[in-house]
Amino acid sequence: GENVEQHPSTLSVQEGDSAVIKCTYSDSASNYFPWYKQELGKRPQLIIDIRSNVGEKKDQRIAVTLNKTAKHFSLHITETQPEDSAVYFCAAIIQGAQKLVFGQGTRLTINP
Amino acid sequence: GAVVSQHPSRVICKSGTSVKIECRSLDFQATTMFWYRQFPKQSLMLMATSNEGSKATYEQGVEKDKFLINHASLTLSTLTVTSAHPEDSSFYICSAPQGSGNTEAFFGQGTRLTVV
C-alpha cells in the first residue's frame, strides 16, 4: 500500500521567514496530494492541494510543488506569522481509492 | 464547503463499557466514510472504510469485532468502541469525500475518548 514519509517532525522559524516541509510517497499511482493544518484538539483543515497533472500551485503565502518522477512534494509557507504555528500533515490518495494516507506530521512553531 | 458533523466531541467512559460515535454528512450524501484514530502527537491512522449498505473494510491490525462500524444510510456512519479499555483512549475522527474520485475530504470535529 501507499506509504508517506514527512520531514522534518518539528520546525521552528522566525516570524517573517519561510518554512518548507517535505513529503515523499511510495505508490506511483497516487495522484492527489492535500496538505492539512491541525490545531490542538481540532479537525484537520485543508490548506492547499495539488493533483498529479500539475507541478506547482500557489495560494497567497502558501505553495505546493510536486515532483512525480522523484515522488515527492513540498509545502512552502512564506512570510510566516505566529498564527501559522500548528501541526501540518501531508497526505496522498491512490487514484480511485479515495482514502487518505497521512505523513507523520510536522510541528511548526513561528517565533515572534 | 461540505459539512461533516461528529458527535460526541468528548466522552469519558468506564473500562469495559461501549461507546458509540456518530458521523453525519449534513449537506451531501456519502456512500463512503473513513474512520481515523489519532494518538497524542501522532498522525491520523486510518482504521476502516465505512461503506453504505455493506460491510466496512478494516485496515490491517484493526479488530473489526472491537470497532463496530455501521453505515445504514447515505448520511450517517457510526463507530462503536466495544469493551473499551484505557489503551483505546484516543482522538477518533471521521471524514467523507463529497464525490467520487480524488476530491477534498471533509472531516468531522473529532471525538476525544477517555477510558478510565
Interface residues (C-beta under 8 A of the other chain):
Chain A: N31 Y32 P34 G41 K42 R43 P44 L46 D49 R51 F89 I93 Q95 G96 Q98 K99 L100 V101 F102 G103 Q104 G105 R107
Chain B: T32 F34 K41 Q42 S43 L44 M45 L46 T49 F91 I93 S95 P97 S100 G101 N102 E104 A105 F107 G108 Q109 G110 R112
